[in-house]
Amino acid sequence: EVEAIVAQVSAIPEIRGIVNEVVRRLARGRNVVVEGRDMTTVVFPRADLKFYIDASAEERARRRFAQASSSMTYDEIVNNIRMRDEIDRNKKIGALKIAPDALYLDTSGLTIEAVYEKVYSKILHLREAHGE
């Protein structure tokens, strides 16, 4: 339910612009981790490090269904995710895209711990490569 409302509200350019500016202001001068479908392409296109963390629609539905926080069936959740992805890919403002300089990570079949390890090891590797 929340996702459906967020998708509708985020389609309003004036609201999207205000929210994006607030997020930028809160992050200014800090090292931050942010999540969102257009964070690396619209909100923070010049971020030092970008990950595009993905999973198949089926995997995302399985995870959401396992949370048991919805009255929807697994198939309804899969269809909802696919529909949301399609809508987000075709938005005029803030469309779902992979930033060309983002590190792509498909998390299908991975536990949250395994995802954390992959992201963390990549961060350490990049910091070492830059002498940090």
Phi, psi and omega in degrees: 000314181297316181301320180296319180291316179300317180300320180291314182293320182291348177280352180273110187306320182295317179293316180301317179297317179296312181298315180299320179293320177297316179298315178299317181297316180296329183273343186306127176076010182233157168272119184229157170244123179233154182231138177167159187290340179231021182298320185272348182252329184245308188282312181231064183293341180254022179300147180294324184220129182230133173244139169249100183265121189232167171200157178297159177301322180295319179294316179296322177294318179300316179296314180294319180297322179294335178289343177053032180259010183229150176271001182281153175281167177303313181298322177296320179295315178302312180298320178298316180296314179298318179296316180296317178300316180297315178299314182294325178293334185254011178294145176286326180238129177071036181296150177288112179217155174267122177298139182302331181259013179277148174273118184274132179224111176273118185260009179304128179082359181261148173281166178298326178294319179294322177296314179304312181300317179297314181295313182297317180294325178294319178298313179300316180299315180292323178295318178297319180296333179260010177071028180262000000 
